[in-house]
Amino acid sequence: MKAILKNSLVGVFMSASIFASGQEKFETNKEGSDYKFKVIKDLEATEVVSQGRTGTCWSFSSLSFFESEILRLGNGKHNLSEMFIARNAYIGKAENFLRMYGTFTFGPGGAFHDIPWVIKRYGIVPEEVYMGLNYGDSIHLHSEMEGILEATVKVLATKPQNDKLTPVWKDAFTGILDAYLGDLPDNVEDFKFTYEGKEYTPKSYAKSLGLNMDDYISLTSYTHHPFYSQFVLEVQDNWAMQSGYNLPIDEFMQVMEDAVKGGYTFAWGADVSEKGFNFRDGLAILPEDESTIEKEGEDNKHFSDAGAAKISNAFMSPVKERNVSQEERQTAFDNQETTDDHGMHITGLVEDQKGTKYFIVKNSWGKSNDCDGYFFASFPYVKYKTMNIQIHKDALSKSMKKKLGIK
């Protein structure tokens, strides 16, 4: 997942919210809209923040999810460092890239399971301890760093010095990360910091949060692997080659709905390049008739027009939406019409005046719409365009755990 937010969404399109805090901001999608939402569930989440101009949505969305998990477990409110995760994941990506002779994935994108991968190895720190803004800007801007990192691993993959890697290649690579994001010691246990009056290392701080990384699983729904089994989702950003559980789409949808109703949020990976995805107007919908939707401009170098302005009455008044089949969903994945675009965080559930349900989605593009950085994804959209989710295993029913062999 490698969504990027352009400056137009941060600046030009900033608007004053007409909503108060709490559930009131979930009564409709934008000022003047005819959509009327009844809140079914609104779960606790931390503040909306911006990933800036980076491809680290996977880190922002998954850490937002884990921050909600800490709240759910009663362990306080924490703001975790996305750049600590991104920095240490880059090390893993570089190692994999070189082990695969320079033919594997390397880049800013990632997957939800990268967070457990990093936390198990390196721990985690609060945002205030490692902000990752060593280059002097107030927002995250990674183009220069990304270019240098990619060029470095490509050179290393050729083994230009006596046809082998020198023992200091990793020092050179981490030196780039340190220069842009902030210096960290080679041994994570040597990194000591004080937070709220207590001294921690990243691993001891991670332990204090009360999270067990083995409790978190990935779920998806595709027919090219057997249902109720695990498989490695074939997307480029799954550099760690981690597997997830496969469910029929109707059961997958039920798991998501039941999880929210049961008090569990989850990280949501989805394609956001559809005509019906309109963050500015606070909606992701799947109209039967998309011919009325027009877009103005493009706003993302990675996936067509996810941030572009969309114009249609469908974003002002509820319309009939498509009922997507398992087969249509699979075809879209196989044809790469559904792609691994963006990671987000689902925190609630609403229903409109016509009975259509929507998940409340916390985005990482700042508070640049009338919903203060949130939007509403209709069940038809989620059914069609979800790539995968990350969730606590206890959000699943006992019968579903048994089907999947989860204890």
C-alpha positions as CSV (number, residue, x, y, z in Angstrom):
1,M,0.0,0.0,0.0
2,K,1.5,3.3,-1.0
3,A,-1.1,6.1,-1.0
4,I,0.3,9.6,-1.2
5,L,-1.4,12.9,-0.4
6,K,-0.7,15.8,-2.6
7,N,-0.5,19.4,-1.4
8,S,-3.8,20.3,-2.9
9,L,-5.6,18.1,-0.4
10,V,-3.6,19.6,2.5
11,G,-4.0,23.2,1.6
12,V,-6.3,24.5,-1.2
13,F,-9.1,22.2,-0.2
14,M,-9.0,22.7,3.5
15,S,-12.5,23.7,4.7
16,A,-13.9,24.6,8.1
17,S,-15.8,21.7,9.6
18,I,-19.5,22.3,10.2
19,F,-19.6,19.5,12.7
20,A,-19.0,19.4,16.4
21,S,-16.9,16.6,18.1
22,G,-18.2,13.1,18.7
23,Q,-21.0,11.4,16.8
24,E,-22.3,14.7,15.3
25,K,-19.6,14.7,12.7
26,F,-21.0,11.4,11.4
27,E,-24.6,12.6,10.7
28,T,-23.9,13.3,7.0
29,N,-21.0,13.3,4.6
30,K,-20.7,17.1,3.7
31,E,-22.4,20.4,4.1
32,G,-25.6,20.6,2.1
33,S,-25.8,16.8,1.5
34,D,-29.0,14.9,1.6
35,Y,-27.3,11.8,3.1
36,K,-28.7,11.3,6.6
37,F,-26.7,8.8,8.7
38,K,-27.8,7.0,11.9
39,V,-24.8,6.0,13.9
40,I,-24.8,2.3,14.8
41,K,-21.4,2.2,16.3
42,D,-18.7,4.8,16.8
43,L,-15.6,3.3,18.4
44,E,-12.8,5.2,20.1
45,A,-9.8,6.3,18.0
46,T,-6.9,8.7,18.3
47,E,-6.5,12.0,16.4
48,V,-6.5,12.0,12.6
49,V,-3.0,12.8,11.3
50,S,-1.4,13.2,7.8
51,Q,1.1,10.9,6.2
52,G,2.2,13.9,4.2
53,R,3.8,13.1,0.8
54,T,4.9,9.6,1.6
55,G,3.9,6.1,0.7
56,T,3.5,5.0,4.3
57,C,-0.3,4.8,4.6
58,W,0.2,1.2,5.8
59,S,2.1,2.4,8.9
60,F,-0.3,5.2,9.7
61,S,-3.4,3.1,9.3
62,S,-2.1,0.1,11.2
63,L,-0.7,2.1,14.0
64,S,-4.0,4.0,14.3
65,F,-5.6,0.6,14.6
66,F,-3.2,-0.5,17.3
67,E,-3.7,2.8,19.1
68,S,-7.4,2.0,19.2
69,E,-6.6,-1.5,20.4
70,I,-4.6,0.0,23.3
71,L,-7.7,2.1,24.1
72,R,-10.0,-0.9,23.9
73,L,-7.8,-2.8,26.3
74,G,-7.9,0.1,28.8
75,N,-4.2,0.9,28.6
76,G,-4.4,4.6,27.9
77,K,-4.0,6.9,24.9
78,H,-0.8,6.6,23.0
79,N,0.5,8.3,19.8
80,L,2.9,5.8,18.3
81,S,5.7,6.6,15.9
82,E,4.9,5.8,12.2
83,M,8.5,6.7,11.1
84,F,10.1,4.3,13.7
85,I,8.1,1.5,11.9
86,A,8.9,2.8,8.4
87,R,12.6,3.1,9.2
88,N,13.0,-0.4,10.5
89,A,10.8,-1.9,7.8
90,Y,13.2,-0.4,5.2
91,I,16.0,-2.5,6.7
92,G,14.0,-5.6,6.2
93,K,13.1,-4.6,2.7
94,A,16.7,-4.0,1.8
95,E,17.8,-7.4,3.2
96,N,15.1,-9.2,1.3
97,F,15.9,-7.3,-1.9
98,L,19.5,-8.3,-1.8
99,R,18.7,-11.9,-0.9
100,M,16.6,-12.0,-4.0
101,Y,19.4,-10.7,-6.2
102,G,17.7,-7.4,-6.7
103,T,14.6,-8.8,-8.3
104,F,12.2,-8.4,-5.3
105,T,10.1,-5.5,-4.1
106,F,11.7,-2.5,-2.7
107,G,10.0,0.8,-2.0
108,P,8.0,2.9,0.4
109,G,4.9,0.7,0.3
110,G,4.1,-2.0,2.9
111,A,1.5,-4.1,4.5
112,F,-0.4,-4.1,7.9
113,H,1.6,-7.1,9.1
114,D,4.8,-5.1,8.8
115,I,3.9,-3.5,12.1
116,P,4.0,-6.8,14.1
117,W,7.1,-7.7,12.1
118,V,8.9,-4.5,13.3
119,I,7.6,-4.5,16.8
120,K,8.7,-8.1,17.5
121,R,12.2,-7.3,16.3
122,Y,12.7,-3.7,17.4
123,G,9.8,-2.7,19.6
124,I,8.1,0.7,19.2
125,V,8.4,4.2,20.6
126,P,6.0,7.2,21.1
127,E,5.7,9.8,18.3
128,E,7.3,12.5,20.4
129,V,10.5,10.3,20.8
130,Y,10.9,9.6,17.1
131,M,9.1,12.0,14.7
132,G,11.2,11.2,11.6
133,L,11.5,14.8,10.5
134,N,15.3,15.2,10.6
135,Y,15.3,17.0,7.3
136,G,13.7,20.2,8.7
137,D,10.2,20.1,7.4
138,S,7.0,20.0,9.4
139,I,5.3,17.4,7.3
140,H,6.6,14.0,6.0
141,L,8.3,14.3,2.6
142,H,10.2,11.3,1.4
143,S,10.8,11.6,-2.3
144,E,14.5,12.5,-2.0
145,M,15.1,9.8,0.7
146,E,13.2,7.2,-1.4
147,G,15.3,7.9,-4.5
148,I,18.6,7.6,-2.6
149,L,17.6,4.4,-0.8
150,E,16.4,2.7,-4.1
151,A,19.6,3.7,-5.9
152,T,21.7,2.4,-3.1
153,V,20.1,-1.1,-3.0
154,K,20.2,-1.4,-6.7
155,V,23.9,-0.7,-6.7
156,L,24.4,-3.1,-3.8
157,A,22.5,-5.8,-5.7
158,T,25.2,-5.8,-8.4
159,K,27.9,-6.5,-5.8
160,P,30.4,-4.2,-7.5
161,Q,33.2,-4.8,-5.1
162,N,34.8,-8.2,-5.7
163,D,31.4,-9.7,-6.5
164,K,30.3,-9.7,-2.9
165,L,28.7,-7.4,-0.4
166,T,31.1,-5.7,2.0
167,P,30.4,-6.0,5.8
168,V,29.6,-2.3,6.0
169,W,26.8,-2.1,3.4
170,K,24.1,-2.0,6.1
171,D,25.9,0.8,7.9
172,A,25.8,2.8,4.7
173,F,22.1,2.0,4.2
174,T,21.0,2.8,7.7
175,G,23.1,6.0,7.6
176,I,20.8,7.3,4.9
177,L,17.7,6.5,7.1
178,D,19.4,8.1,10.1
179,A,20.2,11.3,8.1
180,Y,16.5,11.8,7.0
181,L,14.5,10.2,9.9
182,G,16.8,10.5,12.9
183,D,19.7,8.5,14.3
184,L,19.1,5.2,16.1
185,P,21.7,2.9,17.7
186,D,22.5,-0.4,16.0
187,N,21.4,-2.3,19.0
188,V,17.8,-1.5,19.9
189,E,18.5,-2.2,23.6
190,D,20.9,0.7,23.6
191,F,18.1,3.1,22.8
192,K,16.8,4.4,26.1
193,F,14.3,7.2,26.4
194,T,12.1,8.7,29.1
195,Y,8.3,8.9,28.6
196,E,5.8,10.1,31.1
197,G,8.4,9.9,33.9
198,K,9.6,6.3,33.1
199,E,12.7,5.1,31.3
200,Y,12.1,2.6,28.4
201,T,13.7,0.9,25.6
202,P,11.6,0.4,22.4
203,K,11.0,-3.2,23.5
204,S,10.1,-2.4,27.1
205,Y,7.7,0.3,25.9
206,A,6.1,-2.1,23.4
207,K,5.6,-4.5,26.3
208,S,4.0,-1.8,28.5
209,L,1.2,-1.3,25.9
210,G,-0.3,-4.7,26.6
211,L,-0.4,-5.8,23.0
212,N,0.4,-9.4,21.9
213,M,1.4,-9.2,18.2
214,D,0.5,-12.9,17.8
215,D,-3.2,-12.0,18.5
216,Y,-3.5,-10.1,15.2
217,I,-4.4,-11.8,11.9
218,S,-5.0,-10.8,8.3
219,L,-8.2,-11.8,6.4
220,T,-9.1,-11.6,2.7
221,S,-11.4,-13.2,0.2
222,Y,-10.3,-14.6,-3.2
223,T,-11.1,-17.8,-5.1
224,H,-7.7,-18.6,-6.5
225,H,-6.8,-20.2,-3.1
226,P,-9.0,-22.5,-1.0
227,F,-11.4,-20.9,1.4
228,Y,-10.7,-21.4,5.1
229,S,-7.0,-21.7,4.4
230,Q,-4.0,-19.4,4.6
231,F,-2.1,-18.0,1.7
232,V,0.4,-15.2,0.8
233,L,-1.5,-12.4,-0.9
234,E,0.2,-11.7,-4.3
235,V,0.8,-8.0,-4.2
236,Q,4.0,-6.2,-4.6
237,D,4.1,-4.5,-1.2
238,N,3.8,-7.9,0.6
239,W,7.6,-7.9,0.8
240,A,7.6,-9.9,4.1
241,M,5.6,-12.6,2.4
242,Q,3.2,-13.0,5.3
243,S,0.0,-15.0,4.9
244,G,-3.6,-14.3,5.7
245,Y,-6.8,-16.3,6.1
246,N,-9.2,-16.7,3.1
247,L,-13.0,-16.4,3.5
248,P,-16.0,-16.4,1.2
249,I,-17.0,-12.8,0.6
250,D,-20.3,-12.9,2.4
251,E,-18.6,-14.4,5.5
252,F,-15.8,-11.8,5.2
253,M,-18.3,-9.0,5.2
254,Q,-20.1,-10.5,8.2
255,V,-16.9,-10.7,10.1
256,M,-16.2,-7.0,9.5
257,E,-19.7,-5.9,10.5
258,D,-19.8,-8.1,13.6
259,A,-16.4,-7.0,14.7
260,V,-17.4,-3.3,14.7
261,K,-20.7,-4.1,16.5
262,G,-18.7,-6.1,19.0
263,G,-16.4,-3.2,19.8
264,Y,-13.4,-4.0,17.5
265,T,-11.9,-1.7,15.0
266,F,-9.7,-3.0,12.2
267,A,-7.1,-1.9,9.6
268,W,-8.6,-1.8,6.1
269,G,-6.6,-2.2,2.8
270,A,-8.5,-1.3,-0.3
271,D,-8.5,0.0,-3.9
272,V,-9.4,3.7,-3.8
273,S,-9.1,4.5,-7.6
274,E,-12.8,3.8,-8.3
275,K,-15.1,6.6,-9.6
276,G,-17.1,6.3,-6.5
277,F,-14.2,7.0,-4.1
278,N,-14.5,10.6,-3.2
279,F,-12.6,11.6,0.0
280,R,-13.3,15.3,-0.5
281,D,-17.0,14.6,-0.3
282,G,-16.6,11.9,2.4
283,L,-17.9,8.9,0.5
284,A,-16.7,5.7,-1.1
285,I,-19.7,4.3,-3.0
286,L,-20.4,1.9,-5.9
287,P,-23.3,3.4,-7.9
288,E,-25.1,1.2,-10.5
289,D,-24.8,4.2,-12.9
290,E,-21.4,5.8,-12.7
291,S,-21.9,7.8,-15.9
292,T,-22.9,10.9,-13.9
293,I,-19.5,11.0,-12.1
294,E,-17.0,13.4,-13.5
295,K,-13.5,14.1,-12.1
296,E,-11.4,17.2,-12.2
297,G,-7.6,16.7,-12.3
298,E,-5.5,13.9,-10.8
299,D,-4.1,14.0,-7.4
300,N,-1.8,11.0,-6.9
301,K,1.2,9.7,-8.8
302,H,0.6,6.1,-7.6
303,F,-3.0,5.6,-8.4
304,S,-4.9,7.7,-10.9
305,D,-7.4,10.0,-9.3
306,A,-8.0,9.0,-5.7
307,G,-7.6,12.6,-4.5
308,A,-9.1,14.3,-7.5
309,A,-12.3,16.3,-7.2
310,K,-15.4,14.2,-8.2
311,I,-18.7,15.8,-9.3
312,S,-22.0,13.9,-9.2
313,N,-25.4,14.0,-7.5
314,A,-24.5,10.5,-6.2
315,F,-22.4,12.3,-3.6
316,M,-25.2,14.5,-2.5
317,S,-28.1,12.0,-2.3
318,P,-28.2,8.2,-1.9
319,V,-28.3,6.2,-5.1
320,K,-28.8,2.5,-5.9
321,E,-25.5,0.6,-5.7
322,R,-24.2,-2.5,-7.4
323,N,-24.4,-5.9,-5.8
324,V,-21.0,-7.4,-6.5
325,S,-20.5,-11.2,-6.7
326,Q,-17.5,-13.2,-5.6
327,E,-16.7,-13.8,-9.2
328,E,-16.7,-10.1,-10.1
329,R,-14.4,-9.4,-7.2
330,Q,-12.0,-12.1,-8.3
331,T,-12.0,-10.9,-11.9
332,A,-11.2,-7.3,-10.8
333,F,-8.2,-8.6,-8.7
334,D,-6.9,-10.8,-11.5
335,N,-7.2,-8.0,-14.1
336,Q,-5.5,-5.6,-11.6
337,E,-8.5,-3.4,-11.6
338,T,-8.5,-3.9,-7.9
339,T,-5.0,-3.0,-6.7
340,D,-3.2,-2.6,-3.4
341,D,-3.7,1.2,-3.1
342,H,-4.3,2.4,0.4
343,G,-4.4,1.5,4.0
344,M,-7.1,3.0,6.3
345,H,-8.7,2.3,9.7
346,I,-12.4,1.4,10.1
347,T,-13.7,2.7,13.4
348,G,-17.5,2.5,13.2
349,L,-20.8,1.9,11.4
350,V,-23.6,4.0,10.1
351,E,-26.8,3.5,8.1
352,D,-28.4,6.0,5.7
353,Q,-32.1,6.8,5.3
354,K,-32.5,4.1,2.6
355,G,-31.1,1.3,4.8
356,T,-27.6,1.2,3.2
357,K,-24.8,0.5,5.7
358,Y,-21.4,2.2,5.6
359,F,-18.3,1.7,7.6
360,I,-16.8,4.8,9.2
361,V,-13.3,5.1,7.9
362,K,-10.4,7.1,9.5
363,N,-8.0,8.2,6.8
364,S,-4.4,9.5,7.0
365,W,-4.8,12.5,4.7
366,G,-5.3,15.1,7.4
367,K,-8.5,16.8,8.4
368,S,-9.1,18.1,4.9
369,N,-12.9,17.4,4.4
370,D,-16.1,18.2,6.2
371,C,-15.8,14.9,8.2
372,D,-12.5,16.0,9.8
373,G,-10.5,13.4,7.9
374,Y,-13.0,10.5,8.1
375,F,-15.3,9.2,5.3
376,F,-18.0,6.6,4.8
377,A,-17.5,3.5,2.7
378,S,-20.7,1.7,1.7
379,F,-21.0,-2.0,2.1
380,P,-21.1,-2.6,-1.7
381,Y,-17.8,-0.6,-2.1
382,V,-16.2,-2.5,0.7
383,K,-17.4,-5.9,-0.7
384,Y,-15.9,-5.1,-4.1
385,K,-12.7,-3.3,-3.3
386,T,-11.3,-4.6,0.0
387,M,-7.9,-6.1,-0.4
388,N,-7.5,-7.4,3.1
389,I,-7.9,-6.4,6.8
390,Q,-5.9,-6.7,10.0
391,I,-7.9,-7.5,13.1
392,H,-7.7,-9.0,16.6
393,K,-8.5,-12.7,16.4
394,D,-11.0,-12.4,19.3
395,A,-13.2,-10.2,17.0
396,L,-14.1,-13.5,15.2
397,S,-16.8,-15.7,16.5
398,K,-16.0,-19.1,18.0
399,S,-17.5,-20.8,15.0
400,M,-15.4,-18.8,12.6
401,K,-12.2,-19.4,14.6
402,K,-13.0,-23.1,14.4
403,K,-13.4,-22.9,10.6
404,L,-10.0,-21.2,10.3
405,G,-8.2,-23.3,12.9
406,I,-7.5,-20.3,15.1
407,K,-7.2,-20.8,18.9
